[in-house]
Amino acid sequence: MAGRIRDDDVALVRERAKIDDIVREYVTLKAAGGGSLKGLCPFHDERSPSFHVTPSRGMWYCFGCGEGGDVL
């Protein structure tokens, strides 16, 4: 179908893109234990970090506002 990105291409980007490198362009991340990273959420104002990135799963989630997703 014209104009639609193929599922194989989406899967390839998810596989190759390092989520922690991409998030670090916008958020200062620090070790959170268990291989996770944490920082201040870019989607709402906060003073203590509730934004978590789990590189091994390629996912991010904010425990403050409930937003989450993957590298895309």
N, CA, C, O and CB atoms as a CASP TS submission, in Angstrom:
PFRMAT TS
TARGET T0000
AUTHOR 0000-0000-0000
METHOD Language model
MODEL 1
PARENT N/A
ATOM      1  N   MET     1       0.849  -1.172   0.000  1.00  0.00           N
ATOM      2  CA  MET     1       0.000   0.000   0.000  1.00  0.00           C
ATOM      3  C   MET     1       0.900   1.241   0.000  1.00  0.00           C
ATOM      4  O   MET     1       1.802   1.342   0.831  1.00  0.00           O
ATOM      5  CB  MET     1      -0.969  -0.005   1.229  1.00  0.00           C
ATOM      6  N   ALA     2       0.674   2.162  -0.894  1.00  0.00           N
ATOM      7  CA  ALA     2       1.490   3.366  -1.035  1.00  0.00           C
ATOM      8  C   ALA     2       1.367   4.253   0.198  1.00  0.00           C
ATOM      9  O   ALA     2       0.282   4.421   0.753  1.00  0.00           O
ATOM     10  CB  ALA     2       1.084   4.146  -2.289  1.00  0.00           C
ATOM     11  N   GLY     3       2.505   4.819   0.617  1.00  0.00           N
ATOM     12  CA  GLY     3       2.505   5.753   1.730  1.00  0.00           C
ATOM     13  C   GLY     3       2.549   5.101   3.101  1.00  0.00           C
ATOM     14  O   GLY     3       2.653   5.798   4.110  1.00  0.00           O
ATOM     15  N   ARG     4       2.473   3.803   3.154  1.00  0.00           N
ATOM     16  CA  ARG     4       2.489   3.098   4.432  1.00  0.00           C
ATOM     17  C   ARG     4       3.865   2.488   4.653  1.00  0.00           C
ATOM     18  O   ARG     4       4.445   1.901   3.740  1.00  0.00           O
ATOM     19  CB  ARG     4       1.391   2.005   4.478  1.00  0.00           C
ATOM     20  N   ILE     5       4.382   2.628   5.861  1.00  0.00           N
ATOM     21  CA  ILE     5       5.679   2.041   6.191  1.00  0.00           C
ATOM     22  C   ILE     5       5.472   0.554   6.468  1.00  0.00           C
ATOM     23  O   ILE     5       4.572   0.164   7.212  1.00  0.00           O
ATOM     24  CB  ILE     5       6.337   2.762   7.424  1.00  0.00           C
ATOM     25  N   ARG     6       6.306  -0.248   5.867  1.00  0.00           N
ATOM     26  CA  ARG     6       6.186  -1.696   6.022  1.00  0.00           C
ATOM     27  C   ARG     6       6.481  -2.120   7.457  1.00  0.00           C
ATOM     28  O   ARG     6       7.335  -1.530   8.118  1.00  0.00           O
ATOM     29  CB  ARG     6       7.130  -2.417   5.056  1.00  0.00           C
ATOM     30  N   ASP     7       5.784  -3.129   7.933  1.00  0.00           N
ATOM     31  CA  ASP     7       5.987  -3.652   9.286  1.00  0.00           C
ATOM     32  C   ASP     7       7.417  -4.121   9.497  1.00  0.00           C
ATOM     33  O   ASP     7       7.964  -3.974  10.590  1.00  0.00           O
ATOM     34  CB  ASP     7       5.023  -4.800   9.560  1.00  0.00           C
ATOM     35  N   ASP     8       8.027  -4.682   8.462  1.00  0.00           N
ATOM     36  CA  ASP     8       9.419  -5.131   8.559  1.00  0.00           C
ATOM     37  C   ASP     8      10.358  -3.961   8.821  1.00  0.00           C
ATOM     38  O   ASP     8      11.311  -4.083   9.591  1.00  0.00           O
ATOM     39  CB  ASP     8       9.838  -5.858   7.278  1.00  0.00           C
ATOM     40  N   ASP     9      10.087  -2.825   8.178  1.00  0.00           N
ATOM     41  CA  ASP     9      10.922  -1.643   8.379  1.00  0.00           C
ATOM     42  C   ASP     9      10.754  -1.076   9.786  1.00  0.00           C
ATOM     43  O   ASP     9      11.731  -0.654  10.406  1.00  0.00           O
ATOM     44  CB  ASP     9      10.583  -0.573   7.340  1.00  0.00           C
ATOM     45  N   VAL    10       9.538  -1.066  10.287  1.00  0.00           N
ATOM     46  CA  VAL    10       9.278  -0.598  11.654  1.00  0.00           C
ATOM     47  C   VAL    10      10.009  -1.495  12.650  1.00  0.00           C
ATOM     48  O   VAL    10      10.636  -0.998  13.585  1.00  0.00           O
ATOM     49  CB  VAL    10       7.750  -0.580  11.955  1.00  0.00           C
ATOM     50  N   ALA    11       9.934  -2.793  12.461  1.00  0.00           N
ATOM     51  CA  ALA    11      10.607  -3.742  13.348  1.00  0.00           C
ATOM     52  C   ALA    11      12.115  -3.552  13.309  1.00  0.00           C
ATOM     53  O   ALA    11      12.785  -3.669  14.336  1.00  0.00           O
ATOM     54  CB  ALA    11      10.250  -5.180  12.964  1.00  0.00           C
ATOM     55  N   LEU    12      12.650  -3.260  12.136  1.00  0.00           N
ATOM     56  CA  LEU    12      14.084  -3.042  11.992  1.00  0.00           C
ATOM     57  C   LEU    12      14.541  -1.801  12.757  1.00  0.00           C
ATOM     58  O   LEU    12      15.586  -1.830  13.407  1.00  0.00           O
ATOM     59  CB  LEU    12      14.450  -2.912  10.517  1.00  0.00           C
ATOM     60  N   VAL    13      13.781  -0.726  12.689  1.00  0.00           N
ATOM     61  CA  VAL    13      14.117   0.490  13.441  1.00  0.00           C
ATOM     62  C   VAL    13      14.072   0.204  14.937  1.00  0.00           C
ATOM     63  O   VAL    13      14.970   0.610  15.674  1.00  0.00           O
ATOM     64  CB  VAL    13      13.148   1.648  13.084  1.00  0.00           C
ATOM     65  N   ARG    14      13.041  -0.487  15.385  1.00  0.00           N
ATOM     66  CA  ARG    14      12.931  -0.818  16.812  1.00  0.00           C
ATOM     67  C   ARG    14      14.107  -1.671  17.271  1.00  0.00           C
ATOM     68  O   ARG    14      14.582  -1.520  18.397  1.00  0.00           O
ATOM     69  CB  ARG    14      11.612  -1.551  17.092  1.00  0.00           C
ATOM     70  N   GLU    15      14.569  -2.550  16.422  1.00  0.00           N
ATOM     71  CA  GLU    15      15.674  -3.440  16.763  1.00  0.00           C
ATOM     72  C   GLU    15      17.010  -2.700  16.818  1.00  0.00           C
ATOM     73  O   GLU    15      17.825  -2.958  17.704  1.00  0.00           O
ATOM     74  CB  GLU    15      15.755  -4.576  15.757  1.00  0.00           C
ATOM     75  N   ARG    16      17.234  -1.796  15.891  1.00  0.00           N
ATOM     76  CA  ARG    16      18.544  -1.145  15.757  1.00  0.00           C
ATOM     77  C   ARG    16      18.710   0.136  16.562  1.00  0.00           C
ATOM     78  O   ARG    16      19.830   0.474  16.947  1.00  0.00           O
ATOM     79  CB  ARG    16      18.794  -0.839  14.332  1.00  0.00           C
ATOM     80  N   ALA    17      17.636   0.848  16.824  1.00  0.00           N
ATOM     81  CA  ALA    17      17.730   2.128  17.536  1.00  0.00           C
ATOM     82  C   ALA    17      17.886   1.869  19.031  1.00  0.00           C
ATOM     83  O   ALA    17      17.120   1.108  19.624  1.00  0.00           O
ATOM     84  CB  ALA    17      16.475   3.012  17.263  1.00  0.00           C
ATOM     85  N   LYS    18      18.886   2.510  19.632  1.00  0.00           N
ATOM     86  CA  LYS    18      19.104   2.379  21.068  1.00  0.00           C
ATOM     87  C   LYS    18      18.293   3.459  21.775  1.00  0.00           C
ATOM     88  O   LYS    18      18.600   4.647  21.671  1.00  0.00           O
ATOM     89  CB  LYS    18      20.625   2.490  21.427  1.00  0.00           C
ATOM     90  N   ILE    19      17.264   3.040  22.487  1.00  0.00           N
ATOM     91  CA  ILE    19      16.338   3.991  23.093  1.00  0.00           C
ATOM     92  C   ILE    19      17.026   4.931  24.074  1.00  0.00           C
ATOM     93  O   ILE    19      16.665   6.105  24.158  1.00  0.00           O
ATOM     94  CB  ILE    19      15.230   3.250  23.796  1.00  0.00           C
ATOM     95  N   ASP    20      18.016   4.429  24.819  1.00  0.00           N
ATOM     96  CA  ASP    20      18.690   5.299  25.781  1.00  0.00           C
ATOM     97  C   ASP    20      19.477   6.402  25.084  1.00  0.00           C
ATOM     98  O   ASP    20      19.531   7.525  25.585  1.00  0.00           O
ATOM     99  CB  ASP    20      19.619   4.482  26.671  1.00  0.00           C
ATOM    100  N   ASP    21      20.081   6.110  23.950  1.00  0.00           N
ATOM    101  CA  ASP    21      20.796   7.150  23.196  1.00  0.00           C
ATOM    102  C   ASP    21      19.832   8.218  22.687  1.00  0.00           C
ATOM    103  O   ASP    21      20.146   9.408  22.724  1.00  0.00           O
ATOM    104  CB  ASP    21      21.562   6.528  22.013  1.00  0.00           C
ATOM    105  N   ILE    22      18.683   7.806  22.223  1.00  0.00           N
ATOM    106  CA  ILE    22      17.702   8.756  21.693  1.00  0.00           C
ATOM    107  C   ILE    22      17.108   9.605  22.810  1.00  0.00           C
ATOM    108  O   ILE    22      17.005  10.824  22.674  1.00  0.00           O
ATOM    109  CB  ILE    22      16.586   8.015  20.944  1.00  0.00           C
ATOM    110  N   VAL    23      16.717   8.970  23.915  1.00  0.00           N
ATOM    111  CA  VAL    23      16.130   9.717  25.034  1.00  0.00           C
ATOM    112  C   VAL    23      17.141  10.692  25.619  1.00  0.00           C
ATOM    113  O   VAL    23      16.768  11.791  26.029  1.00  0.00           O
ATOM    114  CB  VAL    23      15.631   8.754  26.126  1.00  0.00           C
ATOM    115  N   ARG    24      18.423  10.307  25.666  1.00  0.00           N
ATOM    116  CA  ARG    24      19.466  11.184  26.220  1.00  0.00           C
ATOM    117  C   ARG    24      19.603  12.498  25.446  1.00  0.00           C
ATOM    118  O   ARG    24      20.161  13.460  25.974  1.00  0.00           O
ATOM    119  CB  ARG    24      20.805  10.458  26.223  1.00  0.00           C
ATOM    120  N   GLU    25      19.117  12.557  24.234  1.00  0.00           N
ATOM    121  CA  GLU    25      19.143  13.813  23.483  1.00  0.00           C
ATOM    122  C   GLU    25      18.185  14.835  24.089  1.00  0.00           C
ATOM    123  O   GLU    25      18.300  16.028  23.809  1.00  0.00           O
ATOM    124  CB  GLU    25      18.785  13.564  22.012  1.00  0.00           C
ATOM    125  N   TYR    26      17.240  14.381  24.919  1.00  0.00           N
ATOM    126  CA  TYR    26      16.215  15.251  25.502  1.00  0.00           C
ATOM    127  C   TYR    26      16.178  15.235  27.029  1.00  0.00           C
ATOM    128  O   TYR    26      15.715  16.192  27.650  1.00  0.00           O
ATOM    129  CB  TYR    26      14.873  14.853  24.980  1.00  0.00           C
ATOM    130  N   VAL    27      16.666  14.149  27.633  1.00  0.00           N
ATOM    131  CA  VAL    27      16.554  13.957  29.081  1.00  0.00           C
ATOM    132  C   VAL    27      17.899  13.512  29.636  1.00  0.00           C
ATOM    133  O   VAL    27      18.563  12.657  29.050  1.00  0.00           O
ATOM    134  CB  VAL    27      15.449  12.917  29.424  1.00  0.00           C
ATOM    135  N   THR    28      18.306  14.089  30.768  1.00  0.00           N
ATOM    136  CA  THR    28      19.496  13.625  31.479  1.00  0.00           C
ATOM    137  C   THR    28      19.107  12.369  32.247  1.00  0.00           C
ATOM    138  O   THR    28      18.218  12.408  33.098  1.00  0.00           O
ATOM    139  CB  THR    28      20.070  14.735  32.444  1.00  0.00           C
ATOM    140  N   LEU    29      19.770  11.260  31.949  1.00  0.00           N
ATOM    141  CA  LEU    29      19.435   9.982  32.568  1.00  0.00           C
ATOM    142  C   LEU    29      20.520   9.545  33.541  1.00  0.00           C
ATOM    143  O   LEU    29      21.710   9.766  33.313  1.00  0.00           O
ATOM    144  CB  LEU    29      19.225   8.909  31.500  1.00  0.00           C
ATOM    145  N   LYS    30      20.084   8.921  34.631  1.00  0.00           N
ATOM    146  CA  LYS    30      20.991   8.358  35.632  1.00  0.00           C
ATOM    147  C   LYS    30      20.574   6.921  35.896  1.00  0.00           C
ATOM    148  O   LYS    30      19.429   6.541  35.652  1.00  0.00           O
ATOM    149  CB  LYS    30      20.980   9.198  36.955  1.00  0.00           C
ATOM    150  N   ALA    31      21.520   6.121  36.402  1.00  0.00           N
ATOM    151  CA  ALA    31      21.225   4.724  36.711  1.00  0.00           C
ATOM    152  C   ALA    31      20.119   4.633  37.751  1.00  0.00           C
ATOM    153  O   ALA    31      20.099   5.391  38.721  1.00  0.00           O
ATOM    154  CB  ALA    31      22.486   4.001  37.209  1.00  0.00           C
ATOM    155  N   ALA    32      19.198   3.697  37.542  1.00  0.00           N
ATOM    156  CA  ALA    32      18.078   3.504  38.468  1.00  0.00           C
ATOM    157  C   ALA    32      18.097   2.108  39.080  1.00  0.00           C
ATOM    158  O   ALA    32      17.224   1.777  39.881  1.00  0.00           O
ATOM    159  CB  ALA    32      16.747   3.739  37.750  1.00  0.00           C
ATOM    160  N   GLY    33      19.075   1.290  38.717  1.00  0.00           N
ATOM    161  CA  GLY    33      19.156  -0.078  39.215  1.00  0.00           C
ATOM    162  C   GLY    33      18.454  -1.055  38.296  1.00  0.00           C
ATOM    163  O   GLY    33      17.509  -0.702  37.589  1.00  0.00           O
ATOM    164  N   GLY    34      18.924  -2.275  38.317  1.00  0.00           N
ATOM    165  CA  GLY    34      18.307  -3.313  37.499  1.00  0.00           C
ATOM    166  C   GLY    34      18.408  -3.076  36.004  1.00  0.00           C
ATOM    167  O   GLY    34      17.620  -3.621  35.232  1.00  0.00           O
ATOM    168  N   GLY    35      19.378  -2.262  35.589  1.00  0.00           N
ATOM    169  CA  GLY    35      19.549  -1.971  34.169  1.00  0.00           C
ATOM    170  C   GLY    35      18.679  -0.844  33.657  1.00  0.00           C
ATOM    171  O   GLY    35      18.762  -0.486  32.482  1.00  0.00           O
ATOM    172  N   SER    36      17.843  -0.275  34.517  1.00  0.00           N
ATOM    173  CA  SER    36      16.978   0.844  34.119  1.00  0.00           C
ATOM    174  C   SER    36      17.678   2.177  34.336  1.00  0.00           C
ATOM    175  O   SER    36      18.658   2.276  35.074  1.00  0.00           O
ATOM    176  CB  SER    36      15.658   0.811  34.903  1.00  0.00           C
ATOM    177  N   LEU    37      17.150   3.190  33.678  1.00  0.00           N
ATOM    178  CA  LEU    37      17.651   4.557  33.810  1.00  0.00           C
ATOM    179  C   LEU    37      16.480   5.443  34.197  1.00  0.00           C
ATOM    180  O   LEU    37      15.331   5.125  33.892  1.00  0.00           O
ATOM    181  CB  LEU    37      18.329   5.058  32.486  1.00  0.00           C
ATOM    182  N   LYS    38      16.768   6.563  34.872  1.00  0.00           N
ATOM    183  CA  LYS    38      15.688   7.467  35.264  1.00  0.00           C
ATOM    184  C   LYS    38      16.088   8.908  35.022  1.00  0.00           C
ATOM    185  O   LYS    38      17.270   9.245  34.966  1.00  0.00           O
ATOM    186  CB  LYS    38      15.315   7.262  36.735  1.00  0.00           C
ATOM    187  N   GLY    39      15.071   9.755  34.878  1.00  0.00           N
ATOM    188  CA  GLY    39      15.292  11.179  34.671  1.00  0.00           C
ATOM    189  C   GLY    39      13.995  11.936  34.866  1.00  0.00           C
ATOM    190  O   GLY    39      12.952  11.348  35.153  1.00  0.00           O
ATOM    191  N   LEU    40      14.074  13.255  34.704  1.00  0.00           N
ATOM    192  CA  LEU    40      12.879  14.092  34.819  1.00  0.00           C
ATOM    193  C   LEU    40      12.061  13.964  33.543  1.00  0.00           C
ATOM    194  O   LEU    40      12.601  14.041  32.439  1.00  0.00           O
ATOM    195  CB  LEU    40      13.257  15.580  35.086  1.00  0.00           C
ATOM    196  N   CYS    41      10.784  13.773  33.695  1.00  0.00           N
ATOM    197  CA  CYS    41       9.894  13.566  32.552  1.00  0.00           C
ATOM    198  C   CYS    41       9.830  14.816  31.675  1.00  0.00           C
ATOM    199  O   CYS    41       9.645  15.918  32.190  1.00  0.00           O
ATOM    200  CB  CYS    41       8.486  13.185  33.032  1.00  0.00           C
ATOM    201  N   PRO    42       9.981  14.660  30.359  1.00  0.00           N
ATOM    202  CA  PRO    42       9.887  15.805  29.452  1.00  0.00           C
ATOM    203  C   PRO    42       8.442  16.219  29.150  1.00  0.00           C
ATOM    204  O   PRO    42       8.219  17.222  28.472  1.00  0.00           O
ATOM    205  CB  PRO    42      10.597  15.483  28.158  1.00  0.00           C
ATOM    206  N   PHE    43       7.472  15.466  29.643  1.00  0.00           N
ATOM    207  CA  PHE    43       6.072  15.733  29.323  1.00  0.00           C
ATOM    208  C   PHE    43       5.313  16.484  30.409  1.00  0.00           C
ATOM    209  O   PHE    43       4.210  16.971  30.165  1.00  0.00           O
ATOM    210  CB  PHE    43       5.380  14.453  29.048  1.00  0.00           C
ATOM    211  N   HIS    44       5.891  16.584  31.610  1.00  0.00           N
ATOM    212  CA  HIS    44       5.262  17.356  32.682  1.00  0.00           C
ATOM    213  C   HIS    44       6.344  17.875  33.629  1.00  0.00           C
ATOM    214  O   HIS    44       7.456  17.350  33.664  1.00  0.00           O
ATOM    215  CB  HIS    44       4.218  16.492  33.456  1.00  0.00           C
ATOM    216  N   ASP    45       6.004  18.909  34.392  1.00  0.00           N
ATOM    217  CA  ASP    45       6.950  19.474  35.352  1.00  0.00           C
ATOM    218  C   ASP    45       7.043  18.569  36.572  1.00  0.00           C
ATOM    219  O   ASP    45       6.031  18.113  37.105  1.00  0.00           O
ATOM    220  CB  ASP    45       6.528  20.905  35.769  1.00  0.00           C
ATOM    221  N   GLU    46       8.274  18.315  37.004  1.00  0.00           N
ATOM    222  CA  GLU    46       8.490  17.527  38.211  1.00  0.00           C
ATOM    223  C   GLU    46       9.860  17.843  38.791  1.00  0.00           C
ATOM    224  O   GLU    46      10.733  18.366  38.099  1.00  0.00           O
ATOM    225  CB  GLU    46       8.360  16.018  37.914  1.00  0.00           C
ATOM    226  N   ARG    47      10.037  17.525  40.052  1.00  0.00           N
ATOM    227  CA  ARG    47      11.310  17.789  40.733  1.00  0.00           C
ATOM    228  C   ARG    47      12.067  16.510  41.057  1.00  0.00           C
ATOM    229  O   ARG    47      13.288  16.531  41.216  1.00  0.00           O
ATOM    230  CB  ARG    47      11.065  18.569  42.009  1.00  0.00           C
ATOM    231  N   SER    48      11.357  15.411  41.153  1.00  0.00           N
ATOM    232  CA  SER    48      12.031  14.133  41.380  1.00  0.00           C
ATOM    233  C   SER    48      11.736  13.222  40.188  1.00  0.00           C
ATOM    234  O   SER    48      10.608  13.179  39.696  1.00  0.00           O
ATOM    235  CB  SER    48      11.565  13.471  42.731  1.00  0.00           C
ATOM    236  N   PRO    49      12.749  12.500  39.731  1.00  0.00           N
ATOM    237  CA  PRO    49      12.614  11.717  38.499  1.00  0.00           C
ATOM    238  C   PRO    49      11.609  10.571  38.603  1.00  0.00           C
ATOM    239  O   PRO    49      11.711   9.709  39.475  1.00  0.00           O
ATOM    240  CB  PRO    49      13.950  11.162  38.112  1.00  0.00           C
ATOM    241  N   SER    50      10.648  10.586  37.701  1.00  0.00           N
ATOM    242  CA  SER    50       9.677   9.494  37.621  1.00  0.00           C
ATOM    243  C   SER    50       9.654   8.879  36.221  1.00  0.00           C
ATOM    244  O   SER    50       8.866   7.976  35.939  1.00  0.00           O
ATOM    245  CB  SER    50       8.275   9.997  37.999  1.00  0.00           C
ATOM    246  N   PHE    51      10.527   9.380  35.353  1.00  0.00           N
ATOM    247  CA  PHE    51      10.625   8.923  33.966  1.00  0.00           C
ATOM    248  C   PHE    51      11.673   7.817  33.904  1.00  0.00           C
ATOM    249  O   PHE    51      12.842   8.054  34.208  1.00  0.00           O
ATOM    250  CB  PHE    51      10.991  10.106  32.996  1.00  0.00           C
ATOM    251  N   HIS    52      11.266   6.614  33.514  1.00  0.00           N
ATOM    252  CA  HIS    52      12.180   5.473  33.489  1.00  0.00           C
ATOM    253  C   HIS    52      12.338   4.932  32.070  1.00  0.00           C
ATOM    254  O   HIS    52      11.383   4.873  31.296  1.00  0.00           O
ATOM    255  CB  HIS    52      11.679   4.363  34.425  1.00  0.00           C
ATOM    256  N   VAL    53      13.566   4.542  31.755  1.00  0.00           N
ATOM    257  CA  VAL    53      13.897   3.934  30.468  1.00  0.00           C
ATOM    258  C   VAL    53      14.487   2.555  30.755  1.00  0.00           C
ATOM    259  O   VAL    53      15.366   2.412  31.606  1.00  0.00           O
ATOM    260  CB  VAL    53      14.903   4.831  29.639  1.00  0.00           C
ATOM    261  N   THR    54      14.004   1.556  30.051  1.00  0.00           N
ATOM    262  CA  THR    54      14.531   0.202  30.190  1.00  0.00           C
ATOM    263  C   THR    54      15.124  -0.210  28.847  1.00  0.00           C
ATOM    264  O   THR    54      14.414  -0.719  27.980  1.00  0.00           O
ATOM    265  CB  THR    54      13.416  -0.805  30.653  1.00  0.00           C
ATOM    266  N   PRO    55      16.436   0.013  28.676  1.00  0.00           N
ATOM    267  CA  PRO    55      17.071  -0.276  27.386  1.00  0.00           C
ATOM    268  C   PRO    55      16.922  -1.727  26.930  1.00  0.00           C
ATOM    269  O   PRO    55      16.770  -1.981  25.735  1.00  0.00           O
ATOM    270  CB  PRO    55      18.526   0.064  27.462  1.00  0.00           C
ATOM    271  N   SER    56      16.963  -2.670  27.850  1.00  0.00           N
ATOM    272  CA  SER    56      16.873  -4.082  27.456  1.00  0.00           C
ATOM    273  C   SER    56      15.528  -4.418  26.817  1.00  0.00           C
ATOM    274  O   SER    56      15.431  -5.361  26.032  1.00  0.00           O
ATOM    275  CB  SER    56      17.100  -4.979  28.669  1.00  0.00           C
ATOM    276  N   ARG    57      14.501  -3.657  27.147  1.00  0.00           N
ATOM    277  CA  ARG    57      13.168  -3.860  26.564  1.00  0.00           C
ATOM    278  C   ARG    57      12.852  -2.839  25.484  1.00  0.00           C
ATOM    279  O   ARG    57      11.868  -2.985  24.759  1.00  0.00           O
ATOM    280  CB  ARG    57      12.108  -3.796  27.647  1.00  0.00           C
ATOM    281  N   GLY    58      13.688  -1.794  25.372  1.00  0.00           N
ATOM    282  CA  GLY    58      13.441  -0.752  24.382  1.00  0.00           C
ATOM    283  C   GLY    58      12.215   0.082  24.706  1.00  0.00           C
ATOM    284  O   GLY    58      11.537   0.574  23.803  1.00  0.00           O
ATOM    285  N   MET    59      11.924   0.244  26.005  1.00  0.00           N
ATOM    286  CA  MET    59      10.701   0.926  26.433  1.00  0.00           C
ATOM    287  C   MET    59      11.011   2.064  27.404  1.00  0.00           C
ATOM    288  O   MET    59      12.051   2.076  28.062  1.00  0.00           O
ATOM    289  CB  MET    59       9.737  -0.073  27.086  1.00  0.00           C
ATOM    290  N   TRP    60      10.076   3.027  27.476  1.00  0.00           N
ATOM    291  CA  TRP    60      10.137   4.093  28.480  1.00  0.00           C
ATOM    292  C   TRP    60       8.759   4.256  29.090  1.00  0.00           C
ATOM    293  O   TRP    60       7.744   3.960  28.460  1.00  0.00           O
ATOM    294  CB  TRP    60      10.634   5.439  27.858  1.00  0.00           C
ATOM    295  N   TYR    61       8.738   4.738  30.346  1.00  0.00           N
ATOM    296  CA  TYR    61       7.467   4.945  31.043  1.00  0.00           C
ATOM    297  C   TYR    61       7.656   6.002  32.120  1.00  0.00           C
ATOM    298  O   TYR    61       8.677   6.018  32.807  1.00  0.00           O
ATOM    299  CB  TYR    61       6.943   3.617  31.663  1.00  0.00           C
ATOM    300  N   CYS    62       6.675   6.884  32.268  1.00  0.00           N
ATOM    301  CA  CYS    62       6.690   7.877  33.338  1.00  0.00           C
ATOM    302  C   CYS    62       5.661   7.467  34.385  1.00  0.00           C
ATOM    303  O   CYS    62       4.468   7.363  34.097  1.00  0.00           O
ATOM    304  CB  CYS    62       6.395   9.314  32.788  1.00  0.00           C
ATOM    305  N   PHE    63       6.141   7.239  35.599  1.00  0.00           N
ATOM    306  CA  PHE    63       5.250   6.863  36.695  1.00  0.00           C
ATOM    307  C   PHE    63       4.484   8.070  37.226  1.00  0.00           C
ATOM    308  O   PHE    63       3.546   7.908  38.008  1.00  0.00           O
ATOM    309  CB  PHE    63       6.044   6.210  37.823  1.00  0.00           C
ATOM    310  N   GLY    64       4.868   9.272  36.816  1.00  0.00           N
ATOM    311  CA  GLY    64       4.177  10.480  37.246  1.00  0.00           C
ATOM    312  C   GLY    64       2.944  10.797  36.416  1.00  0.00           C
ATOM    313  O   GLY    64       1.885  11.105  36.963  1.00  0.00           O
ATOM    314  N   CYS    65       3.077  10.723  35.094  1.00  0.00           N
ATOM    315  CA  CYS    65       1.955  11.103  34.225  1.00  0.00           C
ATOM    316  C   CYS    65       1.346   9.922  33.472  1.00  0.00           C
ATOM    317  O   CYS    65       0.287  10.056  32.858  1.00  0.00           O
ATOM    318  CB  CYS    65       2.411  12.140  33.231  1.00  0.00           C
ATOM    319  N   GLY    66       2.014   8.761  33.519  1.00  0.00           N
ATOM    320  CA  GLY    66       1.458   7.573  32.886  1.00  0.00           C
ATOM    321  C   GLY    66       1.765   7.417  31.408  1.00  0.00           C
ATOM    322  O   GLY    66       1.310   6.463  30.778  1.00  0.00           O
ATOM    323  N   GLU    67       2.535   8.346  30.843  1.00  0.00           N
ATOM    324  CA  GLU    67       2.917   8.213  29.430  1.00  0.00           C
ATOM    325  C   GLU    67       3.987   7.135  29.298  1.00  0.00           C
ATOM    326  O   GLU    67       4.769   6.911  30.222  1.00  0.00           O
ATOM    327  CB  GLU    67       3.434   9.572  28.856  1.00  0.00           C
ATOM    328  N   GLY    68       4.017   6.476  28.160  1.00  0.00           N
ATOM    329  CA  GLY    68       5.018   5.450  27.927  1.00  0.00           C
ATOM    330  C   GLY    68       5.055   5.061  26.468  1.00  0.00           C
ATOM    331  O   GLY    68       4.172   5.424  25.690  1.00  0.00           O
ATOM    332  N   GLY    69       6.084   4.321  26.103  1.00  0.00           N
ATOM    333  CA  GLY    69       6.185   3.880  24.724  1.00  0.00           C
ATOM    334  C   GLY    69       7.514   3.231  24.425  1.00  0.00           C
ATOM    335  O   GLY    69       8.244   2.817  25.326  1.00  0.00           O
ATOM    336  N   ASP    70       7.814   3.150  23.150  1.00  0.00           N
ATOM    337  CA  ASP    70       9.081   2.585  22.713  1.00  0.00           C
ATOM    338  C   ASP    70       9.844   3.641  21.922  1.00  0.00           C
ATOM    339  O   ASP    70       9.537   4.830  22.004  1.00  0.00           O
ATOM    340  CB  ASP    70       8.858   1.304  21.862  1.00  0.00           C
ATOM    341  N   VAL    71      10.820   3.210  21.170  1.00  0.00           N
ATOM    342  CA  VAL    71      11.687   4.146  20.456  1.00  0.00           C
ATOM    343  C   VAL    71      10.941   4.925  19.367  1.00  0.00           C
ATOM    344  O   VAL    71      11.394   5.996  18.963  1.00  0.00           O
ATOM    345  CB  VAL    71      12.852   3.396  19.839  1.00  0.00           C
ATOM    346  N   LEU    72       9.829   4.417  18.896  1.00  0.00           N
ATOM    347  CA  LEU    72       9.051   5.109  17.878  1.00  0.00           C
ATOM    348  C   LEU    72       7.959   5.916  18.521  1.00  0.00           C
ATOM    349  O   LEU    72       7.188   6.577  17.825  1.00  0.00           O
ATOM    350  CB  LEU    72       8.461   4.125  16.877  1.00  0.00           C
TER
END
